[in-house]
Amino acid sequence: MFKPLVLYIGLRYTRAKRRTQFISFITLTSVLGIALGVTALITVLSVMNGFEAELRERILGMTAHATATGKYGQLDDWQALDQKLKGQPHVEGAAPFITGQVMINADRRVSGTMLNGILPEYEARVSEVATKMKSGQLTALVAGEYGIVLGLELANYLGVMTGDKITVISPQVNSTPAGIVPRMRRFTVVGIFQVGMYEYDRNMALIHIDDAAKLFRMDNSVSGLRIKLDDLFNAPKITHALATALYGDYQVSDWTLAHNNFFKAIQTEKRVMFIILLLIVAVAAFNIVSTLVMVVTDKRGDIAILKTQGLTSGAVMGIFMVLGSIIGVVGTVLGVLGGVLLALNVETIVPAIEKLLQVQFMAADVYYISELPSKLVWSDVYSIAGMAFFLSLLATIYPAWQASRINPAEVLRYE
């Protein structure tokens, strides 16, 4: 009796009577539709957030946040540049590298590969490959011994293990009495790494930087310095400041130049997916229209009596907006609970389903990563819940307005 009249009547209309079971069923489907839509939206966006974060971590765990090189694509005195970078803000470390494309031959298998020459003692400053070793150690790369570290997928394709011999064929050529032949060198596999990203596990190999200099005929030069920054998301600004501090003597670029379009594509896909799934929520929310229209038709007599007793048209409209809002709130709450629970456990649920069905949803040779990661972002949850409630509230306006226009005299004429 102490409840506001509009709220009290709106809550009372949510309880079904025997003769309104069909209306209650339509109401239930509206609630479940909103709940499923919200659950799907939260889960899909969480998976896409996790996918983006995992890719960013794996890509930037293997590639440089920034790269510095000379004006002609190589660096003659990298030690001097390394000393200059140590005093620069936001720079956490730097390591020299030589890179080039080669062919690797093992028995009858041949594969094109990106070959990186590194200094093992410096590499930990800029990448995580030393912590991703499946066999052997990165420190086994010793100058002059021609050891090589392969990605796991590349090693599997070539059919080699630690200790096996392979042949590296360089695009550089030698002139011999028999003619021009490509430069070849036998290497010993001293380690195998796995970063969990097919692009690197299948197409990358590491050797000592001195061996790479001999293979690519770079003498005492290197391709450049890989730089690790303390804030990779602010890389463009930091690299611009570095280029200015180095007086334009070096070319400095950041990771966004190489991977920016890729991450922009993910962001675009995420927005499009949000809109598509939001349409599912919208369809479920607008089921409320049909529900309320039937309720209004069923309650015409009640509305007419209430209006003759002094209830205003605005109050009648409020009653049905309360009823529709309750449907929206219940559906949204159930959807948020389901979406959050599913998003937090998707990394456990999906492998269990794969094991049960004996299938793999994300093949490593098709997708960048083979696991289905999830990262729940609460701002996304709040946005989705807010949009679902807003659409539910929007769907109540027309039926509530129709109810407010009921003429008591016409309805009660034959009562």
C-alpha positions in Angstrom: 0.0 0.0 0.0 3.0 2.3 0.5 4.2 1.7 -3.1 3.6 4.3 -5.8 0.5 3.4 -7.7 2.1 3.3 -11.1 4.9 1.0 -10.0 2.5 -1.2 -8.0 0.2 -1.8 -11.0 3.1 -2.3 -13.4 4.6 -5.0 -11.1 1.2 -6.6 -10.6 0.7 -7.0 -14.4 3.9 -9.0 -14.6 2.2 -11.9 -12.7 0.2 -14.1 -15.0 -3.3 -15.3 -14.6 -4.7 -18.5 -16.1 -6.3 -16.7 -19.0 -3.1 -14.8 -19.9 -0.7 -17.8 -20.1 0.1 -17.1 -23.8 1.0 -13.5 -23.0 3.3 -14.8 -20.2 5.0 -17.1 -22.7 5.6 -14.3 -25.1 7.0 -12.3 -22.1 9.3 -15.1 -21.2 10.6 -15.4 -24.8 11.4 -11.7 -24.7 13.3 -12.0 -21.5 15.3 -15.0 -22.8 15.9 -13.3 -26.1 17.5 -10.3 -24.4 19.4 -12.5 -22.1 20.8 -14.6 -24.9 21.7 -11.6 -27.0 23.5 -9.9 -24.1 25.3 -13.1 -23.2 26.5 -13.6 -26.8 27.6 -10.0 -27.1 29.6 -10.0 -23.9 31.2 -13.4 -24.8 32.1 -12.5 -28.4 33.6 -9.1 -27.4 35.6 -10.7 -24.6 37.0 -13.3 -27.0 37.9 -10.6 -29.5 39.5 -8.5 -26.7 41.5 -11.6 -25.7 42.4 -12.4 -29.2 43.7 -8.9 -29.8 45.6 -8.8 -26.5 47.1 -12.2 -27.1 48.2 -11.3 -30.6 49.7 -8.0 -29.5 51.6 -9.8 -26.7 52.9 -12.5 -29.0 53.8 -10.3 -31.9 55.5 -7.7 -29.7 57.2 -10.4 -27.7 59.1 -11.4 -30.8 59.3 -8.1 -32.8 60.8 -4.8 -31.7 58.8 -2.0 -30.2 61.0 0.3 -32.3 63.9 -0.2 -34.7 66.8 2.1 -35.4 69.1 1.7 -38.4 71.4 3.8 -40.6 70.3 6.0 -43.5 71.1 3.2 -46.0 69.4 0.3 -44.3 72.3 -0.9 -42.2 74.3 0.2 -39.2 78.1 0.3 -39.2 78.7 1.2 -35.5 75.9 -0.2 -33.5 77.8 0.0 -30.2 77.9 3.8 -30.4 74.1 4.0 -31.0 73.5 1.6 -28.2 75.3 3.9 -25.8 73.3 6.9 -27.0 70.0 5.0 -26.5 70.9 4.1 -22.9 70.5 7.7 -21.8 67.2 8.2 -23.6 63.9 8.3 -21.6 61.4 5.4 -22.1 64.1 3.1 -23.6 64.4 -0.1 -21.6 66.9 -1.9 -23.8 68.3 -2.5 -27.3 69.9 -5.4 -29.2 71.6 -5.6 -32.6 70.2 -7.8 -35.4 70.9 -8.9 -38.9 67.9 -10.2 -40.9 67.5 -11.7 -44.3 65.5 -14.3 -46.2 67.1 -17.8 -46.8 66.1 -21.3 -47.9 66.7 -24.1 -45.4 67.2 -27.6 -46.6 67.0 -30.8 -44.6 67.2 -34.1 -46.4 64.5 -33.6 -49.1 62.6 -30.8 -47.5 63.1 -27.1 -48.3 61.5 -24.1 -46.7 61.8 -20.4 -47.2 62.6 -18.7 -43.8 63.3 -15.4 -42.3 66.7 -15.7 -40.7 67.7 -13.4 -37.8 71.2 -12.9 -36.6 71.2 -12.0 -32.9 73.5 -11.6 -29.9 72.1 -14.1 -27.3 73.3 -12.0 -24.4 71.5 -9.0 -25.7 68.3 -10.7 -27.0 66.6 -11.0 -23.6 66.5 -7.2 -23.5 64.1 -6.9 -26.4 62.3 -10.3 -26.8 61.0 -13.3 -24.9 62.3 -16.0 -27.2 64.8 -17.2 -24.5 61.9 -18.1 -22.3 60.1 -19.9 -25.1 62.7 -22.6 -25.7 61.3 -26.1 -26.1 64.7 -27.7 -26.3 68.2 -26.4 -26.1 69.2 -22.9 -25.0 69.6 -19.6 -26.8 73.0 -19.2 -25.3 74.1 -22.3 -27.4 74.4 -19.9 -30.3 78.2 -19.3 -30.3 80.0 -17.3 -33.0 81.9 -19.5 -35.5 80.2 -22.7 -34.5 77.2 -22.2 -36.9 74.4 -23.2 -34.6 70.8 -22.4 -35.4 67.6 -22.2 -33.4 64.4 -23.1 -35.3 60.7 -22.5 -34.6 58.8 -25.6 -33.6 56.6 -25.7 -36.6 59.5 -25.2 -39.0 61.5 -28.0 -37.2 58.5 -30.3 -37.5 58.1 -29.5 -41.2 61.8 -30.1 -41.9 61.8 -33.2 -39.7 64.8 -32.2 -37.6 65.6 -32.2 -33.9 68.3 -30.7 -31.7 71.7 -31.9 -32.9 70.6 -32.5 -36.5 72.4 -30.8 -39.5 70.6 -28.5 -42.0 71.8 -26.4 -45.0 71.1 -22.7 -45.2 71.1 -21.3 -48.7 71.6 -17.5 -48.9 70.4 -15.3 -51.8 74.1 -14.1 -51.9 76.1 -15.8 -54.6 79.6 -17.0 -55.1 81.5 -16.8 -58.4 83.3 -20.1 -59.1 85.0 -21.7 -62.2 81.7 -23.7 -62.6 79.7 -20.5 -62.6 77.6 -18.5 -60.2 76.3 -20.6 -57.3 74.3 -19.6 -54.2 76.1 -19.3 -50.9 75.4 -22.4 -48.7 76.4 -23.2 -45.2 75.8 -26.2 -42.9 74.3 -25.4 -39.6 73.7 -27.5 -36.5 70.3 -27.3 -34.8 71.1 -26.2 -31.2 67.6 -25.3 -30.0 63.9 -25.2 -30.9 61.5 -22.4 -29.7 57.7 -22.1 -29.6 56.0 -18.8 -29.0 52.6 -20.1 -29.8 52.1 -18.0 -32.9 52.2 -19.9 -36.1 53.8 -17.1 -38.2 56.9 -17.1 -36.0 57.0 -20.8 -35.2 56.9 -21.7 -38.8 58.9 -19.0 -40.5 61.7 -17.9 -38.2 65.2 -19.1 -37.4 67.9 -17.6 -35.3 71.7 -17.7 -35.6 74.6 -15.8 -34.0 75.0 -12.3 -35.4 78.6 -13.0 -36.4 77.6 -16.0 -38.4 74.8 -14.0 -40.1 77.3 -11.3 -41.0 79.5 -13.8 -42.8 76.5 -15.5 -44.5 75.1 -12.2 -45.7 78.5 -10.5 -46.3 77.9 -7.6 -44.0 81.4 -7.5 -42.5 81.2 -5.5 -39.3 77.7 -4.0 -40.0 74.3 -5.0 -38.7 70.8 -4.4 -40.0 69.9 -2.2 -37.0 69.1 -2.1 -33.4 65.8 -3.5 -31.9 64.6 -1.2 -29.1 62.3 -2.1 -26.3 60.1 0.7 -24.9 58.4 1.1 -21.5 55.1 2.1 -23.2 54.5 0.3 -26.4 51.1 2.1 -27.0 52.9 5.4 -27.0 55.6 4.1 -29.5 55.0 6.7 -32.3 55.5 9.6 -29.9 58.5 8.1 -28.3 60.2 7.1 -31.6 59.6 10.7 -32.9 61.4 12.0 -29.8 64.2 9.5 -30.3 64.7 10.5 -33.9 64.9 14.2 -32.8 67.3 13.4 -30.0 69.6 11.5 -32.4 69.7 14.6 -34.7 68.3 12.7 -37.7 71.5 10.6 -38.0 69.5 7.4 -37.9 66.2 6.1 -39.1 63.8 5.2 -36.3 60.5 3.4 -36.8 58.0 1.8 -34.5 55.9 -1.3 -34.5 52.8 0.5 -35.6 54.2 1.0 -39.1 54.5 -2.7 -39.6 51.4 -3.9 -37.7 49.1 -0.9 -37.4 46.8 -2.0 -40.3 46.4 -5.4 -38.8 45.3 -4.1 -35.4 43.1 -1.5 -37.0 41.4 -4.4 -38.9 40.8 -6.2 -35.7 39.2 -3.0 -34.2 37.0 -2.6 -37.2 35.9 -6.2 -37.0 35.2 -5.8 -33.4 32.9 -2.7 -34.0 31.1 -4.5 -36.8 30.6 -7.6 -34.7 29.3 -5.3 -31.9 26.7 -3.8 -34.2 25.6 -7.2 -35.6 25.2 -8.8 -32.2 23.5 -5.6 -30.9 20.8 -6.2 -33.6 20.1 -9.5 -32.0 19.5 -7.7 -28.7 17.4 -5.1 -30.5 15.2 -7.8 -32.1 14.7 -9.4 -28.7 14.0 -6.0 -27.1 11.4 -5.2 -29.7 9.6 -8.4 -28.9 8.5 -6.4 -25.9 6.4 -4.3 -28.3 4.2 -7.3 -29.2 4.1 -8.4 -25.6 2.9 -5.0 -24.4 0.4 -4.6 -27.2 -1.2 -7.9 -26.2 -1.2 -6.8 -22.5 -2.8 -3.5 -23.5 -5.5 -5.3 -25.4 -6.1 -7.7 -22.5 -6.2 -4.9 -19.9 -8.4 -2.4 -21.9 -11.2 -2.7 -19.3 -8.8 -2.2 -16.4 -7.3 0.9 -18.0 -10.7 2.4 -18.7 -11.8 1.9 -15.1 -8.6 3.3 -13.7 -9.0 6.4 -16.0 -12.6 6.9 -14.8 -11.2 6.9 -11.2 -8.8 9.8 -12.1 -5.7 8.0 -13.3 -4.0 10.3 -15.9 -2.9 9.3 -19.3 0.7 9.9 -18.3 0.3 7.5 -15.3 -1.2 4.8 -17.6 1.7 5.2 -19.9 4.1 4.9 -17.0 2.4 1.6 -15.9 3.3 -0.1 -19.2 6.7 1.4 -19.3 7.4 -0.1 -15.9 6.1 -3.5 -17.2 8.4 -3.3 -20.3 11.3 -2.0 -18.2 11.1 -5.0 -15.8 11.2 -7.4 -18.8 14.3 -5.5 -20.1 16.0 -5.4 -16.7 15.5 -9.1 -15.9 16.7 -10.1 -19.4 19.7 -7.8 -19.2 20.7 -9.0 -15.7 20.4 -12.6 -16.7 22.4 -11.9 -19.9 25.2 -10.1 -18.0 25.5 -12.9 -15.5 25.6 -15.5 -18.3 28.0 -13.5 -20.4 30.4 -12.8 -17.6 30.4 -16.4 -16.4 30.9 -17.7 -20.0 33.6 -15.1 -20.8 35.6 -15.9 -17.6 35.5 -19.7 -18.4 35.6 -19.8 -22.2 39.3 -20.9 -22.1 38.2 -24.0 -20.1 34.9 -24.7 -21.9 36.2 -24.6 -25.5 39.1 -27.1 -24.9 36.6 -29.4 -23.2 34.3 -29.2 -26.1 37.2 -29.8 -28.6 38.2 -32.9 -26.6 34.7 -34.2 -26.4 34.0 -33.8 -30.1 37.6 -34.6 -31.3 37.8 -31.4 -33.3 40.0 -28.3 -33.3 38.1 -25.0 -33.8 41.2 -22.9 -34.5 43.8 -24.7 -36.6 47.3 -23.2 -36.0 48.1 -23.2 -39.8 44.9 -21.1 -40.5 44.7 -18.7 -37.6 47.4 -16.7 -36.0 47.0 -18.5 -32.6 45.4 -22.0 -31.9 43.8 -21.2 -28.5 40.7 -19.2 -27.9 41.6 -16.5 -25.4 39.2 -14.3 -23.5 39.6 -10.9 -21.8 36.6 -9.5 -20.0 36.5 -5.7 -20.2 34.1 -4.3 -17.7 33.5 -1.1 -19.7 32.2 -3.3 -22.5 29.9 -5.0 -20.1 28.5 -1.7 -18.8 28.0 -0.4 -22.4 26.2 -3.6 -23.5 24.0 -3.6 -20.4 23.1 0.1 -20.9 22.3 -0.4 -24.6 20.1 -3.5 -23.9 18.2 -1.6 -21.2 17.8 1.5 -23.4 16.5 -0.6 -26.3 14.1 -2.3 -24.0 12.9 1.1 -22.7 12.6 2.4 -26.2 10.4 -0.6 -27.1 7.9 0.3 -24.4 7.1 3.8 -25.7 4.6 2.9 -28.5 2.5 0.3 -26.6 2.4 2.6 -23.5 1.4 5.5 -25.7 -1.4 3.5 -27.2 -2.6 2.5 -23.7 -2.7 6.1 -22.6 -5.0 7.0 -25.6 -7.7 4.5 -24.6 -11.1 6.2 -24.3 -13.0 4.9 -21.2 -16.4 5.7 -22.7 -15.8 3.5 -25.8 -14.4 0.6 -23.8 -17.1 0.6 -21.1 -20.0 1.3 -23.5 -20.9 -2.4 -23.7 -19.7 -3.5 -20.3 
